[in-house]
Amino acid sequence: MLVLPAELTHAQAGPCSRMLAQALRAEPGPQAVADASALRHFDSSALAVLLDCRREALALGKTFAVRGLPHRLRELAGLYGVAELLPAPPEA
């Protein structure tokens, strides 16, 4: 599982995106799940990081989902028209 930090703003976006991409390449399995439940302080850069992660996952032939996306970030994704690109993982 890919874990997002508690703070993800423009200042952290680049390093966080690189760290998640590296973790994604090392993670076995057909599905990549990003855990966003720790996010407390974020801006639209968090969406950019998640979309970069999704793009990397798809390039590796994996599906992509986001667990624990904060309500405010889900609303922002809807406003930008990208909410459907960040689905919740299927229930086990």
ABEGO torsion letter per residue (X at the ends): XBBBBABBBAAAAAAAAAAAAAAAAABBEABBBBBAAABABBBAAAAAAAAAAAAAAAAAGBBBBBBGBBAAAAAAAAAAGAAAABBBBBBX
